[in-house]
Amino acid sequence: MKWSSSSERAERWAIVAARVALAGSFLSGVADRFGLWPARYEGYGDFAGFLRYTAKVNAFMPPWTIPYLGWAATAGELTLGVALLVGFWLRWVSVASAVLLVLFGSAMALSFGFKSPLDYSVFSAAAGAMMVAVFAGRGRGELGEAA
């Protein structure tokens, strides 16, 4: 199927928008853990608050694993967020983002019930990340592509 030039541009910008939205979500969560959002926003507030939330989400895990899970999630979200934003290894970073989101959504479902990850659109975000991966494999979603 031959894509028209305007269709290609629309597809490219839709994928860029998905990348920026995913990156923004990851990076916003990381910023919240380190108190970089003003206090008027409800969130973790600090890393200790994030670890308390991590313990709730992973209620099925032994308590000694919580700090490791919290730091692993933080490192993963920071790395993936920056990589999505700059377009580095876009296909693999998008797949890793989807995996991280599915793991998070599954932990939420186990600890809080299946409604929780649906309410927070975790699986929708994972599907968006997979779409970015598919289109990145076709050479779409790069900011520097010629029209």
N, C-alpha and C positions, 0 to 999 in steps of 0.2 A: 504494500500500500504506500503510495507516494503522499508524503505530508506536505501541505502547503507551507510556505514560509511563515505565515501568521500562526498557523497551528503549531509549528515547531517552536516559535517564540513563546506562545502561550504555555506549551508543555514545559519548556525550559524554566519559565518564571514560576510556574506552579511548583515545580520541584525545588527551586531555590527558596520559595516561600515555606515549603515543608521543612527544608534544611534549617532555615533560620528559626522557625517555630520550635523545632526539636532542640536545637542548640540553646535557644533562649530558655526553654523549660529546664534543661539540665543545668545551665549556668545560673539561673535564678535560684534553684534549689541549693546549689553550692554556696552562692552568696548569702543566702539565708542562714546556713549553718555557721557562718563566720560573722554574723551580725552586720552584714553590709546593707541590709534593707532597713529603712527607718522603723522604729518601734511601733508605729501606727499600723503596720501590716502584720496580720496574724501569721505566725509561722513558728519555726523552731526557736528562733531568737539567738541561739548559740549552739555550739557543737554538743554540749551536754544535753540540750533539748532534743537535738537530732538523734543522739544515741538512745534517749528514752523512747522516741518514736520508732527507731530501728528495733528496739527490744519488743515493742508491741506488734510491729509488723511480722517479726520473726519469733513470735511467742513459742513456736515449736522447736526452736534451736536452744542449745545449752547457753546459759548466761555468759560464759567465758568467750563465746564466739562473737558477741555483739560488737565490741570495739573493732574487731577485724572486719566484720561485715560493714560497719559504718564507714571505716576508712577506705575499704575496697569500693564501696558505692560512691564515695566522694571522689576518689581518684578516677574511677571509671567515668562518672558524669562530667568531671572537669575535662578529662582528656577527650572524651567523645564530643562534648559540647564545642570545644575549641576546634577540633578536627572537622566537625560538620560545618562550622562557620567559615573556615578557610577552604574547605573542599579537599582536604588531604585524605588520600586513599578512600574516596567517597563510598565506593561499593562496600568495602569491608567494614568501614566505620559505621555505615548504616545498618549492616547486618548485626554488628556488635551492639548497636543501640537497640535494635529490636529484641535481641536476646536479653539484654539487661532489663528492658521494660517488661518482657514476658516473665522473667524471674521475679521482678518486683510485683507485678500483678498477681502472679501465682501465690507469692507469700502473703499478699493482702487477702486473697481469696481464702487461703487456709486459715488465717488468723481472724479475719473479720467477716468472712462470708463473701460469696461471689458478687454481691451487689456493690461492694466497696470499689473494686478496680473498675467496674463499669461506670460508677458515678464520677470517678476521677479520670475517665477516658484513657486509662493506661493501655488497654489492648488496642484502642483506636490509634494511639500514638505509635504503638509497635507496628501496626499495619502501615501507618504512614512511613515509618522508617524502612520497612520492607519495600514499599513503593519507590522510595528514593534509591534503594539498592538496585532494584530492577532497572530503573531508568538511567542510573549512573552506569550500569553495564552496557547501555546503549549509547553512551556518550552524551547523555542529557544531564542537565542540572548544574553544569559548570558555569560560573559567572563570566568567564573569559571567552566563551565560544563565539564564533562568528555567527551572525544571523543569517 
